[in-house]
Amino acid sequence: MRAAVLPRVHAPLDIEDIPIPAPKSGEVLIRVAACGVCHTDLHVIKGEVAFPTPAVLGHEISGTVAALGPGVTGLRDGTRVVCSFIMPCGTCEFCAQGRDDLCVTFFSINRLRGQLYDGASRLSRADGTPLAMYSMGGLADYAVVPATDVFPLPDGLPLEESCIIGCAVMTAYGAIRHQADLRAGESVAVVATGGVGSNLIQLARAFGASMIVAVDVRADKLDAARRLGATHVVDASQGDVAAAILDQTAGRGVDVAFEALGRPETVVQAFEATRDGGRVIVVGIAAGKTAAPIEITRLVRRGVRLIGSYGGRVRADVPALLRMAERGAIAPERTISRRFSLDDAARAYDALSRGEIVGRAIVVTA
């Protein structure tokens, strides 16, 4: 099969022919239809997030079931499915509490070592050299995924475009539903309107936000944000973001500000734009140990809550999102602006690095 392999940090992705992997007990082999293009992969490519190489990246996929490992039930060959970047083990202390977003096994084995939960990768070169798996290693024709992370796609939802449910959409949902506990009628700011940010806008509208302020540095991204439901926009390249949001909210600030880029300046912008007693939800992953300078006295005296949010509670959230999409409350495909072939995966990440992707791009394997 073909796979986009990252041979080493700072190197371009190479398309290699590698053996088709086989699922083990409790696992499913997926024929990948599409994989989302995410900034977290880009952090790995640039060496800003530590991960072993050589590796196959790509962590939000859709496709069809190609084979079942021993013990897997409830699926059959040909079933259309989506898979999340967090692959819950289902048995650690956090998974037992329903906190898939904190799965110890996922972080310690997959995110640190690039392996599945028996301590081995399912991917290798023809000569036997192991290839680390970033989540399931979805930038390939086939991927092995734990059955805990495989969800049937309802009829009527598009197969390829639905791949982004597994990261961009779920991450936005987790931030809104679990960390912000967004209530109808509240006001929201979304700082950075990329793949996750654009879905934060779409979901905030679905949850009944009365005001949605989109913040970005590009006019085309702000135009797209308006089409997704933003009621106000702020061009961050033109001045003080927090001052602009305070002006739009009559000096009050928003009830909830979401930061979706992972940079110190955008975290501070979100904090400064939030009302007294409000919530700041930081979603963006930063390079290395990057820190943001938050005004401690205001944080304390004005009761602002600063909350981190990583992905979602996979086994509950992905089915909930599929139901929302099925009834038309959200449409993940509306946030997708570009499609690349697997052969052009390197070009996709180059475009993402240059800030050229509006919303989300996907890599289609067919």
VODOPA-616950 format. One record per residue: residue in one letter; x, y, z of N, C-alpha, C in turn. Coordinates in steps of 0.05 Angstrom, whole numbers, plus 5000, padded with zeros to 4 digits. Layout:
// residues N
PT  type   n.X   n.Y   n.Z  ca.X  ca.Y  ca.Z   c.X   c.Y   c.Z
PT     a     X     Y     Z     X     Y     Z     X     Y     Z
...
END
This chain:
// residues 366
PT  type   n.X   n.Y   n.Z  ca.X  ca.Y  ca.Z   c.X   c.Y   c.Z
PT     m  5017  4976  5000  5000  5000  5000  5018  5025  5000
PT     r  5006  5048  4993  5020  5073  4994  5017  5086  5022
PT     a  5038  5099  5031  5037  5114  5056  5055  5138  5053
PT     a  5046  5160  5066  5062  5185  5066  5080  5183  5091
PT     v  5105  5179  5088  5124  5174  5110  5140  5199  5115
PT     l  5141  5206  5141  5159  5227  5150  5185  5214  5158
PT     p  5207  5216  5142  5231  5201  5148  5246  5212  5172
PT     r  5244  5239  5176  5257  5252  5198  5245  5280  5201
PT     v  5250  5292  5223  5240  5319  5228  5251  5338  5207
PT     h  5234  5357  5198  5241  5377  5179  5243  5367  5150
PT     a  5239  5341  5146  5240  5330  5119  5213  5329  5107
PT     p  5211  5330  5080  5185  5328  5067  5174  5300  5069
PT     l  5148  5297  5068  5135  5271  5068  5142  5257  5042
PT     d  5149  5231  5044  5155  5214  5021  5133  5193  5018
PT     i  5124  5189  4993  5105  5168  4988  5120  5142  4984
PT     e  5115  5122  5002  5129  5097  5000  5109  5074  4997
PT     d  5118  5053  4985  5102  5028  4985  5110  5011  5009
PT     i  5091  5005  5026  5097  4989  5050  5076  4967  5052
PT     p  5081  4947  5068  5062  4925  5071  5035  4934  5083
PT     i  5013  4922  5074  4987  4927  5087  4988  4915  5115
PT     p  4981  4931  5135  4982  4920  5163  4959  4901  5168
PT     a  4962  4885  5189  4941  4866  5197  4931  4874  5225
PT     p  4905  4873  5230  4895  4879  5256  4899  4856  5275
PT     k  4904  4863  5300  4907  4843  5321  4881  4843  5338
PT     s  4881  4829  5360  4857  4826  5376  4846  4854  5384
PT     g  4820  4857  5380  4807  4882  5387  4812  4905  5368
PT     e  4822  4900  5344  4829  4921  5325  4815  4917  5299
PT     v  4814  4938  5283  4800  4938  5257  4819  4950  5236
PT     l  4819  4937  5213  4834  4947  5190  4815  4964  5173
PT     i  4822  4989  5169  4806  5008  5154  4819  5014  5127
PT     r  4803  5012  5106  4811  5023  5080  4806  5053  5081
PT     v  4826  5069  5082  4823  5098  5086  4812  5111  5061
PT     a  4791  5127  5065  4780  5143  5044  4792  5171  5044
PT     a  4795  5183  5068  4806  5210  5070  4817  5214  5098
PT     c  4835  5234  5100  4848  5241  5125  4850  5271  5126
PT     g  4843  5283  5149  4845  5311  5152  4874  5321  5155
PT     v  4878  5345  5147  4905  5358  5148  4905  5377  5172
PT     c  4920  5369  5193  4918  5383  5219  4944  5396  5227
PT     h  4942  5418  5241  4966  5432  5251  4983  5415  5269
PT     t  4971  5396  5283  4986  5380  5302  5006  5362  5286
PT     d  4998  5352  5263  5017  5338  5246  5040  5356  5238
PT     l  5033  5381  5231  5053  5401  5223  5073  5406  5245
PT     h  5063  5407  5270  5081  5410  5293  5102  5387  5294
PT     v  5093  5363  5288  5112  5340  5287  5132  5343  5265
PT     i  5122  5351  5241  5140  5354  5218  5161  5375  5224
PT     k  5154  5396  5238  5173  5418  5244  5190  5412  5269
PT     g  5185  5390  5283  5200  5384  5307  5190  5400  5331
PT     e  5167  5412  5330  5157  5428  5352  5142  5411  5372
PT     v  5134  5387  5364  5122  5367  5382  5139  5342  5379
PT     a  5151  5332  5400  5168  5309  5398  5153  5284  5391
PT     f  5163  5269  5371  5151  5244  5363  5173  5228  5348
PT     p  5173  5201  5351  5194  5186  5338  5190  5185  5308
PT     t  5212  5182  5293  5212  5179  5265  5230  5155  5258
PT     p  5226  5143  5234  5206  5150  5213  5178  5144  5223
PT     a  5159  5159  5212  5132  5157  5222  5112  5161  5199
PT     v  5088  5151  5204  5065  5158  5187  5046  5175  5203
PT     l  5041  5199  5194  5024  5218  5208  4995  5214  5198
PT     g  4978  5233  5206  4950  5232  5198  4933  5219  5219
PT     h  4914  5234  5231  4901  5224  5255  4871  5228  5255
PT     e  4858  5237  5234  4829  5238  5233  4821  5226  5206
PT     i  4808  5203  5206  4803  5189  5181  4774  5180  5179
PT     s  4767  5175  5154  4742  5160  5148  4750  5139  5128
PT     g  4733  5119  5126  4739  5097  5107  4718  5075  5110
PT     t  4726  5051  5101  4709  5028  5102  4724  5005  5116
PT     v  4709  4988  5130  4722  4966  5144  4732  4946  5124
PT     a  4758  4939  5126  4770  4919  5108  4774  4892  5121
PT     a  4778  4892  5147  4782  4866  5162  4778  4871  5192
PT     l  4770  4850  5206  4766  4852  5235  4786  4834  5249
PT     g  4798  4845  5270  4815  4828  5287  4798  4810  5305
PT     p  4811  4790  5317  4797  4773  5336  4782  4788  5357
PT     g  4758  4779  5363  4742  4791  5385  4726  4815  5378
PT     v  4728  4825  5354  4713  4850  5346  4685  4842  5336
PT     t  4665  4854  5347  4638  4849  5338  4624  4875  5332
PT     g  4601  4874  5319  4585  4897  5313  4593  4912  5288
PT     l  4613  4903  5274  4621  4914  5249  4623  4892  5228
PT     r  4623  4900  5203  4626  4880  5182  4642  4893  5159
PT     d  4653  4876  5142  4668  4886  5119  4651  4906  5102
PT     g  4663  4928  5095  4649  4947  5078  4634  4969  5093
PT     t  4632  4966  5120  4618  4987  5135  4633  5013  5133
PT     r  4619  5035  5127  4631  5061  5127  4634  5071  5155
PT     v  4658  5082  5161  4665  5089  5189  4681  5115  5190
PT     v  4681  5127  5214  4700  5148  5221  4715  5141  5246
PT     c  4739  5152  5249  4756  5146  5272  4768  5172  5283
PT     s  4771  5173  5309  4781  5196  5323  4811  5195  5328
PT     f  4823  5218  5331  4852  5218  5336  4859  5207  5363
PT     i  4842  5211  5383  4845  5198  5409  4834  5170  5407
PT     m  4850  5150  5412  4842  5122  5409  4839  5110  5437
PT     p  4816  5112  5450  4814  5104  5478  4820  5075  5483
PT     c  4836  5069  5503  4842  5041  5510  4817  5028  5522
PT     g  4801  5044  5536  4776  5034  5548  4779  5022  5575
PT     t  4804  5020  5585  4808  5006  5611  4824  5022  5631
PT     c  4838  5043  5624  4853  5058  5643  4834  5073  5662
PT     e  4845  5086  5683  4828  5099  5703  4811  5121  5691
PT     f  4822  5136  5671  4806  5157  5660  4785  5147  5640
PT     c  4792  5127  5624  4772  5115  5607  4749  5104  5623
PT     a  4755  5092  5646  4734  5081  5663  4715  5102  5673
PT     q  4725  5127  5675  4708  5150  5684  4694  5164  5661
PT     g  4699  5153  5636  4688  5167  5613  4704  5190  5603
PT     r  4728  5194  5613  4746  5215  5606  4766  5205  5585
PT     d  4756  5198  5562  4773  5188  5541  4795  5208  5533
PT     d  4789  5234  5537  4808  5255  5530  4833  5254  5546
PT     l  4832  5240  5568  4856  5237  5586  4867  5209  5586
PT     c  4860  5193  5567  4868  5165  5566  4899  5162  5570
PT     v  4906  5149  5592  4934  5146  5599  4949  5129  5579
PT     t  4936  5108  5570  4949  5090  5551  4954  5103  5524
PT     f  4935  5119  5515  4939  5133  5490  4963  5152  5491
PT     f  4965  5167  5512  4987  5187  5515  5014  5173  5519
PT     s  5015  5153  5536  5041  5141  5543  5051  5122  5521
PT     i  5034  5110  5506  5043  5090  5486  5042  5101  5458
PT     n  5019  5112  5450  5017  5122  5423  5031  5149  5419
PT     r  5023  5169  5436  5034  5195  5431  5063  5198  5438
PT     l  5074  5181  5456  5102  5183  5462  5119  5164  5446
PT     r  5108  5141  5438  5124  5120  5425  5115  5112  5398
PT     g  5091  5122  5389  5082  5115  5363  5073  5087  5359
PT     q  5063  5074  5380  5056  5046  5379  5027  5042  5387
PT     l  5016  5018  5381  4991  5010  5391  4995  4997  5418
PT     y  4973  4987  5430  4973  4982  5459  4986  4956  5468
PT     d  4997  4941  5449  5013  4918  5457  5043  4926  5456
PT     g  5049  4951  5451  5076  4961  5450  5090  4957  5423
PT     a  5074  4954  5402  5086  4951  5375  5070  4967  5355
PT     s  5084  4978  5335  5070  4991  5313  5059  4969  5294
PT     r  5038  4976  5280  5028  4958  5259  5040  4964  5232
PT     l  5056  4985  5230  5067  4994  5205  5097  4990  5204
PT     s  5106  4982  5180  5135  4978  5176  5141  4981  5147
PT     r  5166  4986  5141  5175  4985  5114  5179  4956  5105
PT     a  5183  4951  5079  5186  4924  5069  5209  4909  5081
PT     d  5230  4925  5089  5253  4912  5102  5250  4906  5131
PT     g  5226  4913  5142  5220  4908  5170  5225  4931  5188
PT     t  5235  4953  5178  5239  4977  5195  5212  4987  5206
PT     p  5209  4989  5232  5183  4999  5242  5178  5028  5235
PT     l  5153  5034  5230  5144  5062  5226  5126  5070  5248
PT     a  5133  5091  5262  5116  5100  5284  5089  5110  5274
PT     m  5068  5106  5289  5041  5113  5282  5032  5137  5298
PT     y  5026  5159  5285  5015  5182  5299  4985  5178  5299
PT     s  4973  5170  5322  4947  5158  5324  4947  5133  5307
PT     m  4930  5132  5286  4929  5107  5270  4947  5109  5245
PT     g  4961  5131  5241  4977  5134  5217  4959  5135  5192
PT     g  4942  5155  5191  4920  5155  5171  4928  5165  5144
PT     l  4952  5175  5140  4961  5184  5113  4971  5159  5098
PT     a  4953  5141  5093  4960  5116  5080  4935  5103  5068
PT     d  4939  5083  5052  4915  5070  5040  4900  5054  5061
PT     y  4914  5043  5081  4901  5027  5102  4911  5036  5129
PT     a  4895  5033  5150  4903  5039  5177  4890  5019  5196
PT     v  4905  5012  5217  4895  4995  5238  4887  5013  5262
PT     v  4862  5008  5272  4851  5025  5292  4838  5007  5314
PT     p  4843  5013  5340  4828  4999  5361  4798  5001  5356
PT     a  4784  4979  5361  4755  4979  5357  4740  4999  5374
PT     t  4752  5008  5396  4740  5029  5413  4738  5055  5399
PT     d  4751  5058  5376  4753  5083  5362  4742  5081  5333
PT     v  4724  5063  5328  4713  5059  5302  4682  5062  5304
PT     f  4671  5081  5288  4643  5089  5291  4630  5088  5263
PT     p  4608  5072  5261  4594  5071  5235  4583  5099  5227
PT     l  4586  5105  5202  4578  5131  5191  4549  5128  5181
PT     p  4530  5145  5190  4503  5142  5181  4500  5146  5151
PT     d  4481  5133  5140  4474  5137  5111  4467  5166  5107
PT     g  4476  5177  5084  4470  5204  5078  4492  5224  5084
PT     l  4511  5216  5102  4534  5233  5108  4556  5227  5089
PT     p  4570  5247  5079  4591  5242  5059  4615  5228  5071
PT     l  4625  5207  5057  4647  5191  5069  4673  5207  5072
PT     e  4682  5219  5051  4708  5232  5052  4708  5256  5071
PT     e  4689  5274  5068  4688  5298  5084  4684  5293  5113
PT     s  4671  5270  5120  4666  5264  5148  4691  5257  5164
PT     c  4714  5254  5150  4738  5247  5165  4745  5267  5186
PT     i  4738  5293  5182  4746  5313  5201  4730  5312  5227
PT     i  4709  5296  5228  4694  5292  5253  4713  5282  5275
PT     g  4734  5267  5267  4751  5254  5286  4771  5272  5300
PT     c  4774  5296  5291  4793  5315  5305  4781  5343  5305
PT     a  4780  5356  5282  4772  5384  5281  4744  5388  5294
PT     v  4725  5371  5287  4698  5374  5297  4696  5365  5326
PT     m  4708  5342  5332  4706  5332  5359  4721  5350  5379
PT     t  4743  5361  5371  4758  5379  5389  4741  5404  5395
PT     a  4727  5415  5374  4710  5437  5378  4686  5430  5397
PT     y  4675  5407  5392  4652  5398  5408  4661  5394  5438
PT     g  4684  5381  5442  4693  5377  5469  4697  5403  5484
PT     a  4708  5423  5470  4713  5449  5483  4686  5463  5490
PT     i  4667  5461  5472  4641  5475  5476  4624  5460  5496
PT     r  4622  5434  5493  4604  5418  5509  4614  5412  5537
PT     h  4639  5405  5540  4649  5396  5565  4664  5417  5581
PT     q  4681  5433  5567  4698  5452  5582  4684  5479  5585
PT     a  4672  5489  5564  4657  5515  5566  4630  5512  5578
PT     d  4617  5488  5574  4589  5484  5581  4572  5507  5571
PT     l  4575  5512  5544  4563  5535  5532  4532  5533  5534
PT     r  4520  5556  5542  4491  5557  5545  4479  5575  5524
PT     a  4455  5569  5516  4441  5585  5496  4440  5614  5505
PT     g  4445  5633  5487  4444  5661  5493  4470  5673  5501
PT     e  4491  5657  5506  4517  5668  5514  4532  5678  5489
PT     s  4551  5696  5495  4567  5707  5474  4594  5693  5473
PT     v  4606  5691  5449  4629  5675  5444  4649  5690  5426
PT     a  4674  5687  5431  4695  5695  5412  4711  5670  5405
PT     v  4719  5668  5379  4736  5647  5370  4761  5659  5358
PT     v  4783  5656  5372  4808  5668  5363  4824  5648  5346
PT     a  4825  5653  5321  4837  5635  5300  4816  5617  5289
PT     t  4810  5620  5263  4788  5606  5251  4797  5585  5231
PT     g  4817  5569  5238  4825  5547  5221  4807  5523  5223
PT     g  4818  5499  5222  4802  5475  5222  4785  5472  5247
PT     v  4797  5475  5270  4782  5473  5295  4765  5499  5299
PT     g  4777  5522  5295  4763  5547  5299  4737  5549  5282
PT     s  4739  5541  5257  4715  5542  5240  4693  5524  5250
PT     n  4700  5501  5262  4680  5484  5273  4670  5493  5300
PT     l  4687  5508  5315  4677  5521  5339  4655  5541  5332
PT     i  4658  5555  5310  4638  5574  5302  4612  5559  5295
PT     q  4614  5539  5279  4591  5523  5270  4576  5511  5294
PT     l  4592  5500  5313  4579  5487  5336  4569  5507  5356
PT     a  4582  5530  5359  4572  5551  5377  4544  5560  5368
PT     r  4541  5563  5342  4515  5570  5331  4494  5548  5337
PT     a  4502  5523  5334  4484  5501  5339  4476  5500  5368
PT     f  4494  5508  5386  4488  5508  5415  4473  5533  5424
PT     g  4468  5551  5406  4451  5574  5412  4465  5599  5421
PT     a  4491  5602  5415  4505  5627  5422  4491  5651  5409
PT     s  4488  5672  5424  4474  5696  5413  4492  5714  5397
PT     m  4518  5712  5403  4538  5729  5389  4563  5712  5386
PT     i  4574  5712  5362  4598  5696  5356  4617  5715  5341
PT     v  4639  5721  5355  4659  5739  5343  4682  5722  5333
PT     a  4688  5723  5307  4710  5709  5295  4734  5727  5292
PT     v  4757  5717  5300  4782  5732  5299  4803  5718  5282
PT     d  4813  5732  5263  4835  5720  5246  4849  5743  5232
PT     v  4871  5736  5218  4888  5756  5205  4882  5758  5175
PT     r  4865  5740  5165  4860  5739  5136  4831  5744  5130
PT     a  4826  5761  5110  4799  5768  5102  4783  5744  5092
PT     d  4797  5726  5077  4782  5703  5066  4773  5684  5089
PT     k  4789  5682  5110  4780  5666  5132  4757  5679  5148
PT     l  4758  5705  5150  4736  5719  5163  4710  5717  5147
PT     d  4713  5719  5121  4689  5715  5103  4677  5687  5107
PT     a  4694  5667  5108  4685  5640  5112  4672  5637  5140
PT     a  4683  5651  5160  4671  5650  5187  4643  5661  5187
PT     r  4639  5683  5172  4612  5694  5170  4592  5674  5158
PT     r  4601  5660  5138  4583  5640  5125  4576  5617  5144
PT     l  4594  5612  5163  4590  5590  5182  4573  5598  5206
PT     g  4568  5625  5209  4551  5633  5231  4563  5655  5248
PT     a  4587  5665  5243  4597  5687  5259  4580  5712  5255
PT     t  4573  5725  5277  4557  5749  5275  4574  5774  5274
PT     h  4599  5772  5283  4618  5795  5283  4645  5784  5276
PT     v  4663  5801  5265  4690  5792  5259  4709  5813  5268
PT     v  4734  5805  5273  4756  5823  5280  4780  5815  5264
PT     d  4791  5833  5249  4816  5829  5234  4839  5834  5253
PT     a  4852  5812  5262  4874  5815  5282  4898  5829  5271
PT     s  4900  5832  5245  4923  5846  5233  4920  5876  5234
PT     q  4897  5885  5242  4891  5914  5240  4890  5929  5267
PT     g  4897  5915  5289  4897  5929  5314  4893  5911  5338
PT     d  4885  5923  5360  4881  5910  5386  4856  5892  5386
PT     v  4860  5866  5387  4838  5848  5385  4819  5850  5409
PT     a  4830  5850  5432  4813  5852  5456  4797  5878  5457
PT     a  4810  5900  5449  4796  5926  5448  4773  5925  5429
PT     a  4777  5912  5406  4756  5910  5386  4732  5894  5396
PT     i  4738  5872  5410  4717  5855  5420  4702  5869  5443
PT     l  4717  5883  5460  4704  5899  5481  4686  5920  5470
PT     d  4694  5932  5448  4678  5953  5435  4652  5940  5424
PT     q  4654  5916  5412  4631  5903  5401  4612  5893  5422
PT     t  4622  5890  5447  4605  5880  5469  4599  5902  5489
PT     a  4600  5927  5481  4594  5950  5498  4611  5949  5524
PT     g  4636  5941  5521  4655  5941  5543  4654  5917  5562
PT     r  4636  5899  5557  4632  5877  5575  4651  5854  5571
PT     g  4657  5848  5546  4672  5824  5539  4653  5800  5534
PT     v  4664  5779  5523  4647  5756  5517  4646  5737  5541
PT     d  4625  5721  5541  4622  5701  5562  4643  5679  5560
PT     v  4649  5671  5535  4669  5650  5530  4687  5658  5507
PT     a  4713  5655  5511  4732  5659  5489  4747  5634  5484
PT     f  4747  5624  5459  4761  5600  5452  4787  5608  5437
PT     e  4809  5597  5445  4835  5602  5431  4842  5576  5416
PT     a  4845  5578  5390  4848  5554  5374  4874  5554  5357
PT     l  4894  5567  5366  4919  5568  5351  4943  5558  5367
PT     g  4944  5564  5393  4966  5555  5410  4990  5574  5410
PT     r  4985  5600  5408  5007  5619  5409  5002  5638  5433
PT     p  5024  5647  5446  5021  5664  5470  5003  5688  5465
PT     e  5007  5702  5442  4992  5726  5437  4962  5721  5434
PT     t  4955  5698  5422  4927  5693  5418  4913  5683  5444
PT     v  4929  5670  5461  4918  5663  5488  4912  5688  5504
PT     v  4931  5707  5503  4927  5732  5517  4904  5748  5506
PT     q  4901  5748  5479  4878  5762  5467  4852  5750  5477
PT     a  4850  5723  5478  4826  5711  5487  4820  5718  5516
PT     f  4841  5718  5533  4838  5725  5561  4828  5753  5565
PT     e  4840  5772  5550  4834  5800  5554  4806  5807  5542
PT     a  4795  5790  5525  4769  5795  5513  4746  5782  5528
PT     t  4752  5768  5550  4732  5753  5565  4722  5770  5588
PT     r  4696  5770  5593  4684  5786  5614  4692  5775  5642
PT     d  4688  5792  5662  4692  5783  5689  4674  5758  5695
PT     g  4685  5738  5707  4670  5713  5712  4667  5695  5688
PT     g  4680  5702  5665  4677  5687  5641  4697  5664  5639
PT     r  4697  5650  5617  4713  5626  5613  4731  5630  5588
PT     v  4756  5623  5591  4775  5622  5569  4782  5593  5564
PT     i  4776  5583  5540  4781  5555  5534  4804  5554  5514
PT     v  4826  5543  5522  4850  5541  5505  4851  5514  5492
PT     v  4849  5514  5465  4848  5489  5449  4873  5485  5433
PT     g  4886  5506  5424  4909  5504  5406  4933  5491  5420
PT     i  4946  5473  5405  4971  5461  5414  4995  5479  5407
PT     a  5012  5483  5426  5035  5501  5422  5061  5485  5417
PT     a  5080  5499  5406  5107  5487  5402  5121  5483  5428
PT     g  5131  5459  5433  5148  5454  5457  5134  5462  5483
PT     k  5149  5477  5499  5139  5486  5525  5132  5516  5525
PT     t  5122  5525  5502  5114  5553  5500  5094  5561  5522
PT     a  5098  5585  5534  5080  5594  5555  5068  5621  5547
PT     a  5045  5627  5559  5031  5653  5554  5031  5669  5580
PT     p  5037  5695  5578  5037  5713  5602  5009  5722  5609
PT     i  4996  5709  5628  4969  5716  5637  4971  5734  5661
PT     e  4955  5756  5662  4954  5774  5684  4941  5760  5709
PT     i  4958  5752  5728  4949  5736  5750  4928  5750  5767
PT     t  4932  5775  5773  4913  5789  5790  4885  5791  5778
PT     r  4883  5796  5753  4857  5796  5740  4844  5768  5740
PT     l  4861  5748  5735  4851  5721  5735  4838  5714  5762
PT     v  4851  5723  5784  4842  5717  5811  4818  5736  5819
PT     r  4822  5762  5817  4803  5781  5827  4776  5780  5811
PT     r  4778  5776  5786  4754  5778  5769  4743  5750  5763
PT     g  4754  5729  5775  4742  5703  5773  4740  5692  5745
PT     v  4760  5698  5728  4761  5687  5701  4772  5659  5703
PT     r  4759  5640  5689  4767  5613  5689  4783  5607  5664
PT     l  4807  5597  5667  4825  5590  5645  4827  5559  5644
PT     i  4817  5548  5622  4813  5519  5620  4825  5508  5595
PT     g  4841  5487  5597  4851  5473  5574  4832  5452  5564
PT     s  4831  5447  5538  4813  5428  5527  4827  5412  5505
PT     y  4828  5386  5507  4842  5369  5488  4822  5349  5477
PT     g  4816  5352  5451  4798  5332  5438  4771  5330  5451
PT     g  4762  5306  5456  4736  5301  5468  4734  5274  5481
PT     r  4711  5268  5490  4706  5242  5503  4695  5223  5481
PT     v  4714  5210  5468  4709  5198  5442  4684  5180  5441
PT     r  4682  5161  5459  4660  5142  5456  4632  5154  5460
PT     a  4631  5177  5473  4605  5191  5476  4602  5213  5455
PT     d  4624  5227  5449  4622  5251  5433  4620  5245  5403
PT     v  4634  5225  5393  4632  5220  5364  4604  5211  5357
PT     p  4591  5192  5371  4564  5186  5364  4545  5210  5366
PT     a  4549  5228  5386  4533  5252  5389  4536  5270  5364
PT     l  4561  5273  5355  4566  5290  5332  4554  5278  5306
PT     l  4555  5251  5304  4543  5238  5281  4513  5243  5280
PT     r  4501  5242  5304  4472  5248  5305  4466  5277  5298
PT     m  4482  5296  5307  4479  5323  5300  4481  5328  5270
PT     a  4501  5315  5258  4505  5318  5229  4482  5305  5214
PT     e  4472  5282  5224  4451  5268  5210  4425  5284  5209
PT     r  4420  5300  5230  4396  5316  5230  4400  5344  5219
PT     g  4425  5350  5210  4430  5375  5197  4438  5398  5215
PT     a  4442  5393  5241  4450  5414  5259  4477  5424  5253
PT     i  4495  5407  5243  4522  5415  5234  4527  5402  5207
PT     a  4545  5413  5192  4553  5401  5167  4584  5403  5164
PT     p  4598  5383  5173  4628  5385  5173  4639  5392  5146
PT     e  4626  5383  5124  4637  5389  5098  4638  5419  5091
PT     r  4622  5435  5105  4622  5464  5100  4648  5477  5108
PT     t  4663  5465  5125  4689  5477  5134  4712  5467  5117
PT     i  4708  5450  5098  4730  5439  5081  4732  5456  5056
PT     s  4756  5466  5051  4760  5484  5028  4778  5472  5007
PT     r  4795  5453  5014  4814  5442  4994  4817  5412  4998
PT     r  4822  5398  4975  4826  5370  4975  4853  5364  4961
PT     f  4868  5346  4972  4894  5338  4960  4893  5307  4957
PT     s  4909  5298  4937  4913  5269  4935  4934  5260  4955
PT     l  4936  5234  4960  4957  5224  4978  4984  5231  4967
PT     d  4987  5230  4941  5013  5236  4929  5021  5265  4934
PT     d  5002  5282  4939  5007  5311  4944  5005  5318  4973
PT     a  5007  5299  4991  5005  5304  5020  5025  5325  5029
PT     a  5049  5324  5019  5070  5343  5027  5061  5371  5019
PT     r  5049  5375  4996  5039  5401  4988  5018  5411  5006
PT     a  5001  5393  5016  4980  5401  5035  4991  5414  5060
PT     y  5012  5401  5071  5023  5412  5096  5040  5437  5091
PT     d  5051  5439  5067  5065  5464  5060  5045  5487  5059
PT     a  5022  5482  5047  5001  5503  5045  4991  5510  5073
PT     l  4988  5490  5090  4979  5495  5117  5000  5512  5132
PT     s  5025  5506  5128  5046  5521  5142  5047  5550  5133
PT     r  5039  5555  5108  5039  5583  5097  5013  5597  5105
PT     g  4995  5584  5119  4970  5597  5127  4950  5599  5104
PT     e  4952  5583  5084  4935  5586  5060  4909  5570  5062
PT     i  4906  5552  5081  4883  5535  5083  4861  5550  5098
PT     v  4838  5553  5085  4814  5565  5097  4798  5541  5109
PT     g  4794  5542  5135  4780  5520  5148  4798  5495  5148
PT     r  4789  5474  5136  4804  5448  5137  4809  5439  5108
PT     a  4832  5426  5105  4838  5412  5080  4838  5382  5086
PT     i  4833  5365  5066  4834  5336  5070  4851  5324  5048
PT     v  4862  5301  5055  4877  5285  5036  4860  5261  5029
PT     v  4854  5257  5004  4837  5236  4994  4855  5214  4982
PT     t  4851  5189  4991  4870  5168  4983  4862  5155  4957
PT     a  4837  5156  4949  4829  5142  4925  4842  5153  4900
END
